[in-house]
Amino acid sequence: MDIAGLVKGASEGEGLGNKFLSNIRECDSIVQVVRCFEDDNVVHVDGRVDPVADAETINLELALSDLAQVDRRLEKLKKEGRNPKAKAAAEAETAALGKVYAALEEGLPARSVDLSDEERELVRGLQLLTIKPLIYAANVAEDDLLDLGASNAHVQAVQAKAAAEGSKVIVISAQLESELIDLDEEERAAFLAEVGVEDSGLKNLVTSTYAQLGLQTYFTTGEQETRAWTIRTGTLAPGAAGVIHGDFERGFIKASTVSYDDFVEVNGWSGAKESGKMRLEGKTYEVQEGDVMEFAFNV
């Protein structure tokens, strides 16, 4: 989900305001794309290149939006607390939100607040923006990809900020990605080799975001199609099957499984069976990143 960039005062209506923030409240993670390149032909809204200041502006506007959200909820809880039957629940939620409110007032993100599992569950319904994990995407010129921004002072400043916050930085060139998007796989590989880069920043960004959220991918493949399925790390085989269809999980019997590298090496299912690379896994099997699976079930 992509939204327009935020400017200072967005929470008070400056620029496009923060009316788009509701669009990302249901997202699991936030990626801030911050400018780390110099180019006189690309105008910055504030007339300067300062990615740390840009990030602080965004973080502040997100915090102000959350602050308003929490404030509204606290007002409702005052009314709900007058009902004897709801008093205990209202007091518990008020206490949890009070901790978050205090941090937000100081311009700190909700993720910095030490909440218990119970308190985190109480505030989950507000879908606070600053409680979500954050990654900074440092947008650099193509030349800076060669050393992943190591010689770029802007990237270094963003990395220092991220380290202090416990966040991560991925170096990416939006210009390069725009040039790659219309190329097929072979052309893309040749282009990256010519530029001197092994992987695109977008790939690294996706991988890092998945790792941050505790997600991984497994595959199903047949004559007609190959599909990737997203599951949480630690998911057992029946749960992975359930991502495809509930009947697969309820009637799970076993899963034919091959690791991705082996599957490619032996050229598919037939080669996997002949070489002994295919395994039959049961209900207690913890699915691994890149597993290729075929489920047997009976409902």
C-alpha positions in Angstrom: 0.0 0.0 0.0 1.6 3.2 -1.1 0.6 6.7 0.2 1.8 10.2 -0.6 4.7 11.6 1.3 4.1 13.6 4.5 5.2 17.1 5.0 5.6 19.1 8.2 2.1 20.0 9.5 0.3 17.2 7.7 -1.6 16.4 10.9 -3.0 20.0 10.7 -3.8 19.8 7.0 -0.5 20.9 5.4 0.3 19.5 2.0 -2.1 16.6 1.3 -2.7 16.3 5.1 -2.8 12.9 6.8 -6.1 11.8 5.2 -4.2 8.9 3.6 -2.9 7.5 6.8 -6.1 5.5 7.4 -5.2 3.5 4.3 -2.1 2.0 6.0 -3.5 1.4 9.5 -4.2 -2.2 8.5 -0.7 -2.8 7.2 1.7 -4.9 9.3 4.9 -2.9 8.6 5.9 0.6 7.5 8.7 1.4 5.0 9.8 5.0 4.9 11.5 5.9 1.6 13.9 8.7 2.3 15.9 10.6 -0.2 19.7 10.1 -0.1 20.8 11.4 -3.4 21.7 14.9 -4.7 20.1 16.0 -8.0 19.3 19.6 -8.8 16.7 18.4 -11.3 14.7 16.7 -8.6 13.2 19.4 -6.3 12.8 18.7 -2.6 9.7 20.2 -1.0 11.9 21.9 1.6 14.7 22.9 -0.8 17.4 20.6 0.7 18.4 17.0 1.0 18.3 15.8 4.6 16.9 12.3 5.0 17.2 12.3 8.8 15.1 15.5 9.0 12.6 13.9 6.5 12.3 10.8 8.6 11.8 12.8 11.8 9.0 14.8 10.0 7.3 11.6 9.0 7.7 10.0 12.4 6.3 13.1 14.1 3.3 13.2 11.9 2.6 9.5 12.4 2.9 10.1 16.2 0.5 13.1 16.1 -2.0 11.0 14.1 -1.7 8.2 16.7 -2.0 10.8 19.5 -5.3 12.0 18.2 -6.5 8.4 17.8 -5.5 7.5 21.4 -7.1 10.7 22.7 -10.4 9.9 21.1 -10.4 6.4 22.5 -9.6 7.6 26.0 -12.6 9.9 25.9 -14.8 7.0 24.9 -13.4 4.9 27.7 -14.3 7.5 30.3 -18.0 7.0 29.3 -17.6 3.2 29.1 -16.1 3.2 32.5 -19.3 4.5 34.0 -20.9 1.2 33.3 -20.1 -1.1 36.3 -20.0 -4.2 34.0 -17.4 -2.5 31.7 -15.5 -0.6 34.3 -12.7 -3.2 34.8 -12.0 -3.6 31.1 -12.1 0.2 30.6 -9.6 0.8 33.4 -7.2 -1.8 32.0 -7.3 -0.4 28.5 -7.0 3.2 29.9 -3.9 2.2 31.8 -2.3 0.7 28.7 -3.2 3.6 26.5 -1.9 6.0 29.1 1.6 4.6 28.7 1.3 5.0 24.9 -0.1 8.5 25.2 2.8 9.7 27.4 5.3 8.4 24.8 3.5 9.9 21.9 3.3 13.3 23.6 7.1 13.3 23.7 7.2 12.5 20.0 8.2 8.9 20.6 6.7 5.9 18.7 4.3 3.5 20.4 6.7 0.7 19.6 9.1 2.2 22.1 6.7 1.6 25.0 7.3 -1.4 27.2 3.9 -3.1 27.0 3.0 -6.6 28.3 1.3 -9.1 25.9 -2.0 -8.3 27.6 -1.5 -4.5 27.2 -0.4 -4.9 23.6 -3.6 -6.9 22.9 -5.7 -4.1 24.5 -4.3 -1.4 22.2 -4.2 -3.6 19.1 -7.7 -2.4 17.9 -6.5 1.1 17.4 -4.0 -0.1 14.7 -1.5 2.5 15.8 0.9 3.5 13.1 3.9 4.0 15.3 3.6 0.6 16.9 4.3 -1.1 13.6 7.8 -2.2 12.8 9.7 0.2 10.6 12.3 -0.1 7.9 14.0 2.9 6.2 14.6 2.6 2.4 17.5 4.8 1.6 16.9 5.9 -2.0 20.3 6.5 -3.6 21.7 7.2 -7.1 22.7 4.1 -9.1 26.4 4.7 -8.5 26.0 4.5 -4.7 24.6 0.9 -5.0 28.1 -0.4 -5.7 29.1 0.0 -2.0 25.5 0.0 -0.7 25.8 3.6 0.2 28.9 3.2 2.4 30.4 6.3 1.0 27.2 8.3 1.0 27.0 10.6 4.0 23.2 10.7 3.8 22.9 6.9 4.1 25.4 6.9 7.0 23.2 9.4 8.8 20.1 7.3 8.3 21.9 4.2 9.4 22.9 6.0 12.6 19.4 7.1 13.3 18.0 3.6 12.6 20.5 2.0 14.8 19.5 4.2 17.7 15.9 3.3 17.1 16.5 -0.4 16.6 15.2 -0.2 13.0 16.8 -1.4 9.8 18.0 0.4 6.6 17.9 -1.0 3.1 19.7 0.8 0.3 17.7 1.0 -2.9 17.8 3.0 -6.1 14.3 3.9 -7.3 15.8 5.0 -10.6 17.4 1.6 -11.1 14.2 -0.3 -10.1 12.2 1.7 -12.6 14.6 0.7 -15.3 14.4 -3.0 -14.2 10.7 -3.3 -14.0 10.1 -3.7 -17.8 12.9 -6.2 -18.3 12.5 -10.0 -18.4 14.6 -12.1 -16.0 17.5 -12.6 -18.3 17.7 -9.0 -19.3 17.4 -8.0 -15.6 20.3 -10.2 -14.6 22.5 -8.8 -17.5 21.6 -5.2 -16.5 22.5 -5.7 -12.8 25.8 -7.3 -13.9 26.6 -4.4 -16.1 25.8 -2.0 -13.2 27.9 -4.2 -10.9 25.1 -5.1 -8.5 24.2 -8.7 -7.5 20.6 -8.2 -6.3 18.1 -5.4 -6.7 17.4 -3.3 -3.6 13.7 -4.2 -4.0 14.5 -7.9 -3.5 16.5 -7.1 -0.4 13.7 -4.9 0.9 11.1 -7.7 0.5 13.4 -10.2 2.2 14.1 -7.9 5.1 10.5 -7.0 5.6 9.5 -10.7 5.7 12.2 -11.5 8.2 11.2 -8.5 10.4 7.5 -9.7 10.4 8.5 -13.4 11.1 7.2 -14.5 7.7 8.5 -17.0 5.2 7.5 -18.5 1.8 6.8 -22.1 0.6 5.8 -23.2 -2.9 3.3 -25.4 -4.6 4.0 -26.3 -8.2 2.4 -28.4 -10.9 2.0 -28.6 -14.7 -0.2 -25.5 -14.9 1.2 -23.1 -12.3 3.7 -22.5 -9.5 2.5 -20.4 -6.5 4.2 -18.9 -3.5 2.4 -19.0 -0.2 3.2 -16.7 2.8 3.1 -18.2 6.3 4.5 -17.3 9.7 7.9 -18.8 10.7 7.3 -21.9 12.8 4.1 -22.9 11.1 3.5 -26.7 11.0 2.6 -28.5 7.8 -1.2 -28.6 8.4 -1.3 -24.9 9.1 0.6 -24.2 5.9 -1.8 -26.4 4.0 -4.7 -24.3 5.5 -3.4 -21.2 3.8 -4.4 -22.7 0.5 -7.8 -24.1 1.8 -9.3 -24.9 5.2 -10.1 -28.4 3.9 -6.5 -29.1 3.3 -5.7 -28.4 7.0 -8.7 -30.3 8.4 -8.1 -33.4 6.4 -4.3 -33.2 6.4 -2.6 -36.6 5.9 1.0 -35.9 4.8 3.0 -33.5 2.7 5.5 -34.4 -0.1 8.3 -32.0 0.5 11.5 -31.0 -1.3 13.8 -28.0 -0.5 13.9 -25.3 -3.2 17.5 -25.8 -4.1 17.1 -29.6 -4.4 14.0 -29.2 -6.4 15.8 -26.9 -8.9 18.9 -29.1 -9.0 17.0 -32.4 -9.8 14.6 -30.6 -12.2 11.3 -31.1 -10.5 9.1 -33.7 -8.8 10.2 -36.7 -10.8 13.8 -36.0 -10.3 13.2 -35.5 -6.6 11.6 -38.9 -6.2 14.3 -40.7 -8.2 17.1 -39.1 -6.3 15.6 -39.5 -2.9 15.4 -35.8 -2.3 11.6 -35.9 -1.7 10.5 -36.5 1.9 7.1 -37.3 3.3 6.4 -35.0 6.3 3.6 -35.4 8.9 1.5 -33.1 11.1 4.4 -32.1 13.3 6.7 -30.9 10.5 7.8 -27.3 10.8 7.8 -25.9 7.3 11.1 -24.3 6.2 11.8 -21.3 4.0 11.6 -22.3 0.3 10.0 -25.7 0.8 8.2 -27.1 -2.3 5.2 -29.0 -1.0 2.3 -31.2 -2.3 -0.4 -32.1 0.2 -2.4 -35.2 0.6 -5.7 -34.8 2.5 -9.0 -36.4 3.1 -12.2 -34.6 4.2 
